[in-house]
Amino acid sequence: VDSKAESPHVPIDTSVEVVSTQNNEADLTCSKKAKKGRSVLFGATMGLAVAAWVYSGNYVFTGLFTLMTALGQLEYYRMVMNTGIYPA
């Protein structure tokens, strides 16, 4: 019995064609600038939202913190239940 398995030889085309134009490079530059601008705007907005939440007062802070904790726990339980484990 021959221990070597015979497989058909299939040639693979390994050539890669790269096409670069100035227009594509300009689009990439604009895209990077837009993403950077959105990131800065998102970070500033989140910073203001968290600062407002922290300085909003004891009852509002406690209520929002409790809500976020409950939502996090619900998400965790759903992930666990999707694996087939049901918490008591």
Backbone as ProteinMPNN parsed JSONL, in Angstrom:
{"seq_chain_A": "VDSKAESPHVPIDTSVEVVSTQNNEADLTCSKKAKKGRSVLFGATMGLAVAAWVYSGNYVFTGLFTLMTALGQLEYYRMVMNTGIYPA", "coords_chain_A": {"N_chain_A": [[0.86, -1.183, 0.0], [0.616, 2.133, -0.915], [1.86, 4.866, 0.862], [1.812, 7.502, 0.28], [-0.396, 10.018, -0.612], [-1.876, 10.725, -3.653], [-2.263, 13.792, -5.211], [-3.898, 16.005, -7.432], [-2.001, 18.327, -9.339], [-2.436, 21.715, -9.139], [-2.007, 24.648, -10.808], [-1.225, 27.801, -9.39], [-2.039, 31.127, -9.714], [0.072, 33.633, -8.943], [0.512, 36.248, -9.482], [0.271, 39.736, -8.941], [-1.511, 42.637, -9.503], [-0.982, 46.004, -9.209], [-2.571, 49.015, -9.085], [-2.226, 52.39, -9.074], [-3.425, 55.592, -8.58], [-3.457, 59.155, -8.63], [-5.896, 60.162, -7.874], [-7.09, 58.133, -6.311], [-5.329, 58.176, -4.134], [-5.835, 60.73, -3.158], [-8.487, 60.428, -2.357], [-8.123, 58.606, -0.261], [-6.66, 60.187, 1.527], [-8.513, 62.2, 2.159], [-10.431, 60.594, 3.337], [-9.073, 59.664, 5.602], [-8.706, 62.071, 6.977], [-11.367, 62.752, 7.48], [-12.151, 60.641, 9.156], [-10.483, 61.11, 11.324], [-11.428, 63.58, 12.192], [-14.037, 62.878, 12.937], [-13.448, 61.146, 15.023], [-12.287, 62.85, 16.902], [-14.447, 64.564, 17.385], [-16.308, 62.705, 18.41], [-14.947, 61.857, 20.744], [-14.81, 64.278, 22.191], [-17.539, 64.784, 22.547], [-18.31, 62.54, 24.066], [-16.719, 62.992, 26.32], [-17.865, 65.37, 27.32], [-20.458, 64.399, 27.856], [-19.975, 62.461, 29.862], [-18.817, 64.077, 31.828], [-20.998, 65.76, 32.41], [-22.705, 63.823, 33.419], [-21.359, 62.943, 35.727], [-21.237, 65.282, 37.271], [-23.913, 65.821, 37.698], [-25.404, 65.379, 39.975], [-26.31, 63.625, 43.004], [-28.611, 61.849, 42.937], [-29.313, 61.603, 40.212], [-26.888, 60.643, 39.151], [-26.662, 58.208, 40.577], [-28.967, 56.893, 39.704], [-28.537, 56.653, 36.882], [-26.169, 55.164, 36.94], [-27.066, 52.806, 38.138], [-28.894, 51.977, 36.177], [-27.146, 51.51, 33.994], [-25.627, 49.433, 35.076], [-27.571, 47.425, 35.395], [-28.307, 47.015, 32.717], [-25.868, 46.07, 31.707], [-25.611, 43.689, 33.152], [-27.843, 42.319, 32.173], [-27.073, 42.016, 29.481], [-24.84, 40.36, 29.826], [-26.057, 38.04, 30.929], [-27.651, 37.279, 28.769], [-25.687, 36.635, 26.866], [-24.524, 34.428, 28.133], [-26.718, 32.698, 28.252], [-27.062, 32.212, 25.538], [-25.054, 30.412, 25.054], [-26.074, 28.146, 26.077], [-26.176, 27.776, 28.781], [-28.029, 28.236, 31.637], [-28.539, 30.64, 34.01], [-29.23, 30.499, 37.539]], "CA_chain_A": [[0.0, 0.0, 0.0], [1.399, 3.356, -1.035], [1.482, 5.772, 1.942], [1.68, 8.858, -0.237], [-1.646, 10.275, -1.311], [-1.646, 11.479, -4.876], [-3.207, 14.883, -5.41], [-3.634, 16.672, -8.72], [-1.265, 19.582, -9.219], [-3.193, 22.827, -9.703], [-1.162, 25.85, -10.79], [-1.82, 28.956, -8.728], [-1.555, 32.397, -10.259], [0.523, 34.458, -7.826], [0.81, 37.602, -9.932], [-0.572, 40.759, -8.342], [-1.463, 43.882, -10.251], [-1.235, 47.16, -8.36], [-2.859, 50.209, -9.862], [-2.28, 53.541, -8.192], [-3.647, 56.863, -9.246], [-3.472, 60.266, -7.686], [-7.26, 60.325, -7.401], [-7.284, 57.186, -5.206], [-4.562, 58.653, -2.984], [-6.545, 61.894, -2.631], [-9.652, 59.912, -1.653], [-7.673, 58.029, 0.997], [-6.277, 61.275, 2.413], [-9.756, 62.817, 2.635], [-11.078, 59.631, 4.215], [-8.352, 59.666, 6.882], [-9.017, 63.323, 7.657], [-12.747, 62.679, 7.95], [-12.187, 59.729, 10.293], [-9.835, 61.772, 12.451], [-12.363, 64.593, 12.656], [-15.136, 62.205, 13.634], [-12.934, 60.61, 16.282], [-12.127, 63.969, 17.828], [-15.802, 65.002, 17.747], [-16.886, 61.677, 19.27], [-14.266, 61.916, 22.033], [-15.241, 65.492, 22.894], [-18.935, 64.592, 22.937], [-18.352, 61.581, 25.178], [-16.152, 63.662, 27.488], [-18.888, 66.27, 27.862], [-21.559, 63.592, 28.401], [-19.539, 61.859, 31.131], [-18.67, 65.165, 32.802], [-22.353, 66.149, 32.82], [-23.254, 62.739, 34.233], [-20.677, 62.928, 37.027], [-21.572, 66.488, 38.038], [-25.354, 66.042, 37.651], [-26.017, 65.256, 41.298], [-26.281, 62.27, 43.563], [-29.718, 60.991, 42.519], [-29.202, 61.333, 38.774], [-25.718, 59.783, 38.977], [-26.99, 56.878, 41.098], [-29.967, 56.288, 38.823], [-27.905, 56.262, 35.629], [-25.216, 54.099, 37.217], [-27.863, 51.597, 38.354], [-29.417, 51.574, 34.878], [-26.054, 50.929, 33.207], [-25.26, 48.156, 35.688], [-28.625, 46.459, 35.073], [-28.189, 46.684, 31.297], [-24.675, 45.238, 31.557], [-25.924, 42.367, 33.685], [-28.752, 41.697, 31.218], [-26.28, 41.616, 28.322], [-24.031, 39.205, 30.232], [-26.927, 36.869, 31.05], [-28.06, 36.853, 27.426], [-24.542, 35.96, 26.239], [-24.37, 33.119, 28.776], [-27.844, 31.846, 27.85], [-26.854, 31.806, 24.149], [-24.147, 29.258, 25.044], [-26.807, 26.989, 26.575], [-26.126, 27.733, 30.238], [-29.071, 29.091, 32.186], [-28.251, 30.979, 35.398], [-30.328, 30.243, 38.474]], "C_chain_A": [[0.891, 1.225, 0.0], [0.928, 4.355, 0.023], [1.32, 7.209, 1.474], [0.361, 8.998, -0.983], [-1.346, 11.135, -2.529], [-2.709, 12.556, -4.996], [-2.885, 15.561, -6.724], [-2.95, 18.008, -8.477], [-2.059, 20.674, -9.921], [-2.304, 24.057, -9.655], [-1.926, 27.034, -10.184], [-1.193, 30.208, -9.305], [-1.204, 33.308, -9.085], [0.845, 35.878, -8.239], [-0.206, 38.573, -9.328], [-0.395, 42.033, -9.144], [-1.852, 45.025, -9.319], [-1.42, 48.371, -9.245], [-3.011, 51.355, -8.885], [-2.474, 54.798, -9.008], [-3.659, 57.945, -8.198], [-4.862, 60.457, -7.115], [-7.543, 59.396, -6.222], [-6.549, 57.647, -3.958], [-5.24, 59.86, -2.35], [-7.782, 61.459, -1.856], [-9.262, 59.326, -0.304], [-7.295, 59.111, 2.001], [-7.51, 61.955, 2.989], [-10.468, 61.89, 3.614], [-10.405, 59.61, 5.582], [-8.646, 60.928, 7.669], [-10.424, 63.309, 8.225], [-12.861, 61.775, 9.171], [-11.567, 60.369, 11.526], [-10.752, 62.829, 13.042], [-13.525, 63.994, 13.425], [-14.678, 61.661, 14.977], [-12.787, 61.71, 17.32], [-13.492, 64.445, 18.299], [-16.456, 64.001, 18.698], [-16.26, 61.718, 20.668], [-14.693, 63.128, 22.842], [-16.681, 65.362, 23.38], [-19.045, 63.633, 24.115], [-17.78, 62.197, 26.447], [-17.156, 64.594, 28.135], [-20.046, 65.497, 28.492], [-21.179, 62.988, 29.75], [-19.364, 62.933, 32.202], [-20.029, 65.627, 33.299], [-22.967, 65.09, 33.724], [-22.645, 62.768, 35.637], [-21.109, 64.12, 37.884], [-23.066, 66.761, 38.103], [-26.024, 65.969, 39.014], [-26.082, 63.809, 41.722], [-27.369, 61.369, 43.001], [-29.646, 60.634, 41.032], [-28.031, 60.389, 38.514], [-26.036, 58.356, 39.407], [-27.984, 56.174, 40.19], [-29.361, 55.813, 37.514], [-26.898, 55.133, 35.819], [-25.94, 52.771, 37.423], [-28.416, 51.071, 37.038], [-28.33, 50.914, 34.029], [-25.628, 49.571, 33.76], [-26.286, 47.085, 35.338], [-28.549, 46.055, 33.606], [-26.965, 45.81, 31.024], [-24.909, 43.815, 32.034], [-26.853, 41.617, 32.734], [-28.006, 41.217, 29.98], [-25.44, 40.375, 28.651], [-24.888, 37.943, 30.308], [-27.382, 36.373, 29.686], [-26.92, 36.141, 26.717], [-24.366, 34.566, 26.818], [-25.483, 32.181, 28.328], [-27.706, 31.396, 26.396], [-25.884, 30.637, 24.037], [-24.833, 27.998, 25.563], [-26.765, 26.823, 28.08], [-27.152, 28.71, 30.773], [-28.802, 29.365, 33.648], [-29.477, 30.767, 36.279], [-31.076, 31.493, 38.803]], "O_chain_A": [[1.808, 1.342, 0.813], [-0.261, 4.667, 0.089], [0.757, 8.04, 2.187], [0.042, 8.204, -1.868], [-0.648, 12.145, -2.437], [-3.904, 12.277, -4.896], [-1.716, 15.678, -7.092], [-3.276, 18.727, -7.532], [-2.329, 20.593, -11.119], [-1.886, 24.472, -8.574], [-3.114, 27.227, -10.442], [0.03, 30.333, -9.376], [-2.082, 33.709, -8.321], [1.391, 36.644, -7.445], [-1.392, 38.261, -9.221], [0.725, 42.455, -9.43], [-2.926, 45.009, -8.716], [-0.553, 48.716, -10.048], [-3.834, 51.295, -7.971], [-1.778, 55.036, -9.995], [-3.85, 57.675, -7.012], [-4.995, 60.878, -5.966], [-8.163, 59.811, -5.242], [-7.07, 57.53, -2.849], [-5.225, 60.002, -1.127], [-8.102, 62.04, -0.82], [-9.969, 59.515, 0.686], [-7.574, 58.977, 3.193], [-7.549, 62.256, 4.182], [-11.04, 62.346, 4.604], [-11.083, 59.546, 6.608], [-8.818, 60.877, 8.887], [-10.653, 63.798, 9.331], [-13.581, 62.097, 10.117], [-12.062, 60.196, 12.64], [-10.845, 62.959, 14.263], [-13.95, 64.536, 14.446], [-15.422, 61.704, 15.956], [-13.126, 61.517, 18.488], [-13.679, 64.704, 19.488], [-17.087, 64.396, 19.679], [-16.974, 61.623, 21.666], [-14.916, 63.023, 24.048], [-17.006, 65.779, 24.492], [-19.795, 63.889, 25.057], [-18.298, 61.955, 27.538], [-17.29, 64.615, 29.359], [-20.558, 65.89, 29.54], [-21.982, 63.005, 30.683], [-19.726, 62.718, 33.359], [-20.198, 65.862, 34.495], [-23.667, 65.416, 34.682], [-23.365, 62.63, 36.626], [-21.321, 63.977, 39.088], [-23.46, 67.847, 38.529], [-27.137, 66.473, 39.169], [-25.931, 62.893, 40.913], [-27.085, 60.233, 42.621], [-29.892, 59.489, 40.65], [-28.163, 59.439, 37.743], [-25.721, 57.404, 38.693], [-27.85, 54.977, 39.936], [-29.633, 54.695, 37.075], [-26.782, 54.25, 34.97], [-25.486, 51.732, 36.943], [-28.413, 49.863, 36.801], [-28.569, 49.875, 33.414], [-25.306, 48.661, 32.996], [-25.914, 45.957, 35.017], [-28.708, 44.878, 33.281], [-27.026, 44.904, 30.193], [-24.465, 42.855, 31.404], [-26.677, 40.419, 32.51], [-28.278, 40.125, 29.481], [-25.345, 39.452, 27.841], [-24.489, 36.892, 29.806], [-27.488, 35.165, 29.473], [-27.151, 35.144, 26.033], [-24.09, 33.619, 26.081], [-25.235, 31.007, 28.054], [-28.178, 30.315, 26.043], [-25.887, 29.935, 23.026], [-24.262, 26.908, 25.505], [-27.268, 25.83, 28.606], [-27.146, 29.884, 30.404], [-28.826, 28.442, 34.462], [-30.614, 30.847, 35.814], [-32.032, 31.454, 39.578]]}, "name": "protein", "num_of_chains": 1, "seq": "VDSKAESPHVPIDTSVEVVSTQNNEADLTCSKKAKKGRSVLFGATMGLAVAAWVYSGNYVFTGLFTLMTALGQLEYYRMVMNTGIYPA"}
